[in-house]
């Protein structure tokens, strides 16, 4: 199964002519999962090779506008371009994010009299008081659920922190396990870990032939983990004819933060194939970055090293850092310097560093152990 990551917006604070606001898409066969949806995301989608109609899940890291303002408009545009199938009901779009997201979306759609041609559901993460300064905590009066659903809204879950894992278990399905974890920012912020389940190893076809088993449906049953009985009564177990399992891929996307909270982030992101981490300002501006709840390249590198990640991808750059190809003579701020700072911090670790740019697509291959 193919898997890739496309960055739609890699800038901070607002969309600019050279960088869109935060948004990226994890694409697997048949589905697109959107992480954050800053203003202008729908325009970025139209410029990309992705189809907005394929978005089935949305993950919002925190409730700052540069990660959220594009969501109501995107949902409405997807609805406008939808061709409903009379024999098949439309897929419900599941949206995950901090408390307050449900009310934000409900009010935005209701005040604009927006109707959708598909159902949606908002699942909220319960923040803890140590995720931000006191002034960043929303009043319960603001986040309270009125209980009155939008006409296309389906009831969603309120997801508490699991104290044993220090994570939020968002999704457990046949192909993926998705968890959220806590970050420190000016408002409650979260990161997300998408763990693909392991793939069964190759069948030892030579051994199967020796056993008298020809290619056919029984091969599929063994591959699916079922034991089969041969005509002579011999029972063949999958473990006897399957090579070592292929590890599933792991992609971790962190929202804005100046630090991790608890052990949850390190557990959820351990041995990530790709760790996407913000680097809003360069290392020489570290004090300013931290004061505003943000990170620098060396801070992101420290997280990648602690997680034993395979690759660190930096994004969410201040708009002062133009893409390398658009930098003009006289521009003082060089985005390539951010990469150099992270690489220097990770020297000797084997962790690769990459800079995200708008419309960059990164394939995520399966890695066999042997």
N, C-alpha and C positions, 0 to 999 in steps of 0.2 A: 504494500500500500504506500503510495506516495504521500509525502507530507512536506509542506513548505511554509515559510513565514514571509509575509509581505508587509513592508512598512508603508503606510499611507501618509503619516505625518510624524515628523521627527523633531519639531520645534516646541519650545515652551511658551507659555503665556498667551499667545494668539497666533492665528495663521498669518503667514507673510508670503510675499511673492516667491520666496525661495525655500520656505519650509512650511508644511501644513501643521496644524495642531495635532496633538497626540492621537494616534490611531494605528493599529496594526491588526493583521488578519492571519490566523493560523488556519491553513487549508489542508483538509484531508479529502479523500475521495468522496465527492458528493456533498460535502459540508464546508461552511466557512464559519469560524468563530472569531468575533470581533472583540478586541481588547481596547477599551477606551474609544471615545467618539467625540473628539473636539469639533469645534465649529468648522464647517467646510468639509467634513469627512465624506459626505455624499458626493461632492464634486471630485474629490480625490479618487473615490471608487470608480466614478465614470471615466476618469483618465487612465485607470489601471485595466489589467486583464481580468479582474475579478468581477463576479456578478453579485450585486447586492441582494438579489432574490435568493441566493444560496446561504445567506446568513441565518443560522438557526439559534445561535447563542451569542449573547453580548455580556462582556465582563467589564464593569466600571470600577476602576481602582479607588477613586475618591470623588468628592462632589465639588471640585473646582471646575470652573467653566471650561478651561482649555482641555478638559477630559470628558466633558459631558454635554456642552451646548449643542452639539450636532445630533444628539440622539432623537429628539422628537421629529426633527425635519427628515432624518434618514428613514424613520419608520413610515412617515407619511409618503415619502417618495417611493419607497418599496411598494407600498399599498397601491399608489397610482399606477405603477407599472406591472401590477400583478394581473395575470389572466387566470381567474379561478377555474378549477376543473369541476364541473357539476357532479362528477362521480367520486371525487376524492376531496375530503375536507382539507383546508389549508393547514399547514404545520404551525403549531404554537411556537412563538419565539420566546425563549427563556432568557431573562435578563437578571444578572447577578450584580450586587453592589452594596454599598453601605446603607445603613438606615437613613431614610429621607429620600432615597431614590424613587421609591414607589409613589410618594406624594408629589415629588417634582414632576414625574412623568404624567401622573394623573391630572394635575392642575394644568400643565402645559397643553395637553390634548383637549381637556375640557374647555379651557378659556378660548381656544382657537377653533372650537367646534370641529375638531378633527376626528373623523371616523376611519377605521382601518378595515381592510378586507381579510384580515387574519387575526387570530387571537394572540395575546401576549400575556406573560406572567412575570412579575418582579419578585425575586427572592433576595431578602435583605440579610446582610451580615451584621450581627450585633457587635458594635465596637466596645473596647474597654477604655476606661477613663485615662489610661496612661499612653494613649496613641497620639495625643496632641496636647498643646497647652489648653488651659481652661477656656480661654476666649475662642478656641476653635471647636469647642463642643456645642453641638446643636441643642437647642431647647426641646424638651419632649413635646411642647406645644407645636413645634414646627414639624417634627417627624411623626407625630401621632397619626395612626391609620384611622381615617374617618369611617372605614368600613364600606363606603359607597364606591363600588367598582365602576370604572369606565366601561361602556358597553362592550368593548372587545377585550376587557381585562379578565383574566382568570386568577383565582386566588393563588397567592404565592406563599412560600415558606419564609419563616424567620429563623435564621440559622445561628445557633449559639456557638461559642468557642468550645471545642472539645478539650477539656483540661488535661487529658492524658497525652494527647499528641500535640497540644498547643497549636492546633490548626482548626480550620473550618472544613468539614467534609461537604463539599458542594455537590459532587456528582460521582456515582459509582455505577458504571455501565459495563457492557460486555467488552468494549474496546478501550475505555479510558477511565482513569480515576482523576478527578480534579479537586484540588484543595486550595484554600485561601489561607493567608497568614498575615500577621499584623506588622505594620510598619509605623515609624514615627514621622509625622509631617505636621503642617499647621492645622490640618483637619484630619480626622481618622482616615488612614490610607491602608491599602491592602495590596498584596502581591498574590499571584496565582501560579500554581504548579499543575501542569497537564502531564500526567504519566500514562503513557501507552502501556497496555498489558503486554507481557512477553509473548512472542510468537513461537509456535512449536517448531522444533528443528526439522531438518530434512529427514525423509524416510530412507532407511537403508534398503534400497530396492534390491540389491544383490542378495541380502539375507532373506528378504521376502520371497524372492524367486526360489532360493534354496528350500524354503518352507513350502513351496508349491502354490504360493499366493500370487495370482496374476493381477495386473493393474485393473482397478475398477472401484466400485463403491466401498469396498472394505478398506481400501487405501485411505479414502476420505474419513471413514470412521476412526481409523487409527490416528490419523492426523488431528482429529478433533478430540482425541484423548480417550476414546472408547476401546475396550478390549474386544477382540473378535474370536470366534470359534471356527477352526478349520473343519473340513469334512471328516478328518480322522479323529475329531474330538479335541485336538490340541487347542489350548487357549493362548492366544498371542496378546501380550500386554504392550501398550504404546511405549513404555519405558525400554522394552527389549529391542525395538526397531526404529526408534526415533533418535536422531542425534541431539546434541545439547540445544536447549531452547535459545532463541535469539532475543536478547534483551530489548524490551520496548523502549521507545524514545521518550525523553523528558524535556519539556520546554517550560521555562519559568519566566514570567513577566512581572517585574516589580513596578508598582506605582511610585509616585514621588515620595522621597524619604531622605532623611538625614541619618537614619540608623534603623537597624532591625530591632524587633521586640521579642524577647523570649527565645526559646529553642526551636519554635515552630518553623521559622524560615530556613534554618540550616538543615533541619530534617526534611522538609518538603523539597528543597532544592539540591539535596545531596546528589552529586554526580550528574548534574543536569547536562544534557547535550548542548543546549543553548540557554544562557542566562542573559536576559534583557534587563539592563539597569540604566537608570538615568545618570547623566553627567552634565548637569545644567551649566556649570562654570568650571574653569580650569583650576588646577591645584593652588595657584597663587591667590585665588579668590575664595579659598576654603571657608574663611570666617564668614564672609557674606553669604556663601551658599548655605552653610549650616544655620545661620540666623533666619534664613527664609525656608528652612526645612528641606534643603536640597543636598545633593552630593556632587563630588568632583570625581575625576577619573581614578585617582588612587583610592578613594573611598569605595568606588564600585569594584575596583580590582581586589580590595581586601575581602569583599563579600564573595566574589568569584573564587578566590583562593580558599576561603573558609568552607565553601560548598563543594570544592573539588570539581568545579564545572569544567567542561571540555572547551567551551567557547564563551567569551564575554562579548556581548554586543551593546555598545553605548548608544544612547538616544536621548531625546528630550533636551536638546541643546538650546541654550540661550540664542535668541535670534541674532545676536552679534556675531555668531559663528556661521558664516555662509558655507554652503557645500563647497568642497574643494574645487570643483570645476567652475564655480561662479565667483570665486574670490578675485578681487581686482587689485591692481597695484596700489599700495597705500593703505589697504585694509590691515589693521593691526592684529586682529584676532584670527587665528588660524585653527580650524577644526582639526587639522592633522596633529596639532600639538596635543590635543586631548587624547588621541590614540597613543602618541608617544609616551605620555605620562602614565597611562594604564599599562602599556607594554613594559615600561621601566619598572613599575611596581610588581609586575608578574614575571620578571626575568628569571629564568631557570625553572619555572613551574610547569612549562609545557602548555599553559593555557593560551589559546589563540585570542586575539583581540580584533574586533571589527567595528567599524563606524556605520551606523544605520543612516541611510539617506532615503528620501521620499521615493517610493516605487521600487526600492531594492527588494528582490525576492531571494530568499536563502533556502535552498533545498536542505532537508534534514534526512540524511540517509540512515538506514538500518546499519548497525555495526555488528558484524558477527565476531564472536569471541575467537574463532579459529579460522 
